[in-house]
Amino acid sequence: MSYRVRKCVFPVGGMGTRFLPATKAMPKEMLPIVDKPLIQYAVEEAIIAGIEHFIFVTGRGKTALEDHFDHAPDLERTLREHGKNMEIEAVTSWMPKSGQISYTRQQEPLGLGHAVWCARDLVNNEPFAVILPDDLILAKTSCIKQLINAYKEVGGNIVAVADVPREQTKRYGILDIMTDNGHLVRAKGLIEKPDPSKVPSTLSIIGRYILHPKVFAFLDKQIHGANNEIQLTDAIAKTIDSVPLYGLRFSGRRFDCGDKVGWLHANLAFAMNRIDMCEQMMEVLKEFK
Ligand code: G1P
């Protein structure tokens, strides 16, 4: 088995009901943060981390995602004719090369574990990364790169983690902590969307994972867990005896772009982070004081 993390799975089959009507005819992963769709942030984060193969687990109505990662000959020709070199760069420079992206469809919405399981033959027998594009992370070092760096040191399964308020734990996968050095946590258990009164900690999984292919052996069983869905968390928990589980307190700021307020917040934060926009944004924000 290769120990290098070369492949990354992007589960992008979700319907985006929380953003209707915006997502009626457009995948939620195409929602922009300033001027770039969420999915592009996720792919760029993986490229910086040295990922060589990008596996999209899509669903019905998601062809705009495939088009986004393909050449747009008419657009590029028009831009070239008008000498708009910066714009050509903006639409092409980040594209993975032909053959570096694979698409497979999740035919039924059976949960995150099921979505990742759909990629099993494309991943094959090697460690792989998973990025949930809804979780957008503003960081100096790509979050998935931080996880890969930790993986090089300790191996196992690694998830990005952050503390959340206790009442929010029912939205996340929560770690049961064995040891904690403030940066890296070794977990002895993991539970999906627990009731706040029964949580082993408030340390939650944020949508970044480095996983051992052994998780597929459990996902093969198609066991339904929390919310009657096939949960990735359960597969990681079930392999904990043979594959140690670590949580990495990553450095960076996470925005939950699966939520309207989180998405708006991300737009503000990313705009304020851009030198070409921050002054104008400061002026706009004064209006709302
Ligand atoms: C998924 C995972 C959960 C994780 C969360 C992070 O939940 O199942 O363990 O904490 O992503 O965003 P979902 O947001 O799909 O309900």
Boltz pocket constraint, residues with backbone or C-beta under 6 A from the ligand:
constraints:
  - pocket:
      binder: B
      contacts: [[A, 112], [A, 132], [A, 135], [A, 171], [A, 172], [A, 173], [A, 174], [A, 192], [A, 193], [A, 204], [A, 205], [A, 206], [A, 207], [A, 231], [A, 232], [A, 233]]
      max_distance: 6.0
